[in-house]
Amino acid sequence: MLIPPPKLTPDLVAELNFLAHYDLDTMQEGIKVHKDAEPSMIAAVQRLHDKKLVTLTDGGYLTALGREVAEALQATLTILTAK
């Protein structure tokens, strides 16, 4: 029995958009989400932290797992946006 893939919900898209902003050429740069950011972005980063993909509840650095996910995401985006 095949399990249907998850849908791209607005929450998931917000998480993916956040991860796509990381510069994977360096491990020295994190991302901070300020308290006056869009509530959907603040919630997305909190969910990523809960999933152990980022180090802080307001962003921070990618964890080892977060880096793997961000690398796969950026590779996927490169393929899908190629002309």
N, C-alpha and C positions, 0 to 999 in steps of 0.2 A: 504494500500500500504506500503510495507516494504522499508525502507530507507537503502541502503547498508552501511555497516560500513566503516569508513575511512581507507584508505590504509596506511601502514607503510612506509611513505616516508623517504628518508634519513634525512630530517630536523626533523621529528618526532622521528626517532630513536636516533638522536643526543640529543634531549631533554630528552628522556627516559634514555639514558645512563648517562647523567649528574645527573638526579634525583636519579638514582640507587646508586650513590656514597655517598649519605648522610648517616651518622650514626644516625639512628633513636633512638638509646639508650640514646642520649643526645640532648638537645636543645642548648647546649653551644658551639657547633662546627658548623662553617659555611664553605663554600668553596669559594675560590677566584680564578677567572680565570684571569691569567696574560695577558698583552697586546701582548705578543709574542706567545700566544697559537694559535692553529689551528684556522683559520678564521671561520670554520664551528662550532667550539665549542663556540667561542665568540658570533656568531650569535644565536646559540641555547640558550645561557644564556640570551641574550637580549630578545628573544621571551618569555622565561619563566618569565622574569621580566614584560614584557608587559601583560602577562596573570595573573600577580599578584601571581605567585607561589614562587618567591624568592624576597628577600628584596632589592637587589641592581642589577644594570645593569651588574656587573661583578661577580654575584653570591650572596654571603652573606649567610643569613639564610633562611630557609624555612618559608613561611608565614603559617598561619593556614590551608589555602586551599592547599598550597604546601605540607604540611606534610600529609594531607589526601591522596593526589595523590601519594606521595612517599610511604606511607604505603601500599596502594592498589597495586602499582607497585611491591614493594618488595615481597608482599604476592603472587602475580601472578608469579613472577620469581621463587619463592620457589617451587610453585606447578609444574610449567613447567619444572624445572630442577631436580625434584625428580626422583630417580631411582626406 
